[in-house]
Amino acid sequence: MSFFGYAIETLASFGFYDFFLPWLLVLAVVFGLLQKKQYISDQVSVNAAIAISISFLGTVVLHSFFVRVFTYFGIALAGLLILIIFAAMFDLKPNEIIKDMRQWNKNAVPGLVMLSAILVFLFALGFGVGDLLGLLYNPIVAVIAIFVILAIVVTFITGGGHGNGGSGEHQ
């Protein structure tokens, strides 16, 4: 093994990449914000002490959160890639699908993106699929879900309030 390979592995064993670099990044961002905006104090030493405290706490708490977020984001990205590959197998081009979706309903794509983002963050916070499905058996959540589904159906049928009958084309 080369010297540089050994040095990189040694740094990794000391937690350099898992703790120190994220800590340094959080420290730099928080200290920069405190100095530039002077939210709490205009003294460098006070802002530095606050930034160091926040960065230690933030690194410990947020480390597992960001690891989970990027893991689930990677899984979602892989799923999107698989969908694109399947679409290509059936000679469907992603640009045409997106164009058809825009004509179908302009609210569908942003809604799906928001739903995907919410699910990624819920999974990153530690909620499993069983936890999320278990929520559906809560009476309040079930009633809200029914109203949301009804709103989506009504929006789809009425064309999103554009008065065009849901066809996506102007008559």
Contacts in CASP RR format, 6 or more apart in sequence:
PFRMAT RR
TARGET T0000
AUTHOR 0000-0000-0000
METHOD contacts of the structure
MODEL  1
MSFFGYAIETLASFGFYDFFLPWLLVLAVVFGLLQKKQYISDQVSVNAAI
AISISFLGTVVLHSFFVRVFTYFGIALAGLLILIIFAAMFDLKPNEIIKD
MRQWNKNAVPGLVMLSAILVFLFALGFGVGDLLGLLYNPIVAVIAIFVIL
AIVVTFITGGGHGNGGSGEHQ
1 9 0 8 1.000
11 17 0 8 1.000
12 18 0 8 1.000
14 20 0 8 1.000
18 63 0 8 1.000
19 59 0 8 1.000
19 63 0 8 1.000
22 59 0 8 1.000
22 62 0 8 1.000
22 63 0 8 1.000
22 66 0 8 1.000
23 55 0 8 1.000
23 56 0 8 1.000
23 59 0 8 1.000
24 55 0 8 1.000
26 54 0 8 1.000
26 55 0 8 1.000
26 58 0 8 1.000
26 59 0 8 1.000
26 62 0 8 1.000
27 51 0 8 1.000
27 52 0 8 1.000
27 55 0 8 1.000
30 50 0 8 1.000
30 51 0 8 1.000
30 54 0 8 1.000
30 55 0 8 1.000
31 47 0 8 1.000
31 48 0 8 1.000
31 51 0 8 1.000
32 47 0 8 1.000
32 51 0 8 1.000
33 39 0 8 1.000
34 40 0 8 1.000
34 41 0 8 1.000
34 47 0 8 1.000
34 50 0 8 1.000
34 51 0 8 1.000
35 44 0 8 1.000
35 47 0 8 1.000
38 47 0 8 1.000
40 46 0 8 1.000
40 47 0 8 1.000
40 50 0 8 1.000
41 47 0 8 1.000
41 50 0 8 1.000
65 124 0 8 1.000
65 125 0 8 1.000
68 123 0 8 1.000
68 124 0 8 1.000
68 125 0 8 1.000
68 126 0 8 1.000
69 120 0 8 1.000
69 121 0 8 1.000
69 124 0 8 1.000
71 124 0 8 1.000
72 120 0 8 1.000
72 123 0 8 1.000
72 124 0 8 1.000
73 120 0 8 1.000
76 116 0 8 1.000
76 120 0 8 1.000
84 94 0 8 1.000
87 93 0 8 1.000
87 94 0 8 1.000
87 97 0 8 1.000
98 109 0 8 1.000
101 108 0 8 1.000
101 109 0 8 1.000
102 109 0 8 1.000
103 168 0 8 1.000
103 169 0 8 1.000
104 168 0 8 1.000
105 155 0 8 1.000
105 156 0 8 1.000
105 159 0 8 1.000
105 160 0 8 1.000
105 166 0 8 1.000
105 168 0 8 1.000
106 160 0 8 1.000
107 155 0 8 1.000
107 160 0 8 1.000
119 132 0 8 1.000
122 128 0 8 1.000
122 132 0 8 1.000
135 141 0 8 1.000
136 142 0 8 1.000
136 145 0 8 1.000
155 161 0 8 1.000
156 166 0 8 1.000
157 165 0 8 1.000
157 166 0 8 1.000
158 165 0 8 1.000
158 166 0 8 1.000
159 165 0 8 1.000
159 166 0 8 1.000
159 167 0 8 1.000
159 168 0 8 1.000
160 166 0 8 1.000
162 168 0 8 1.000
164 170 0 8 1.000
164 171 0 8 1.000
END
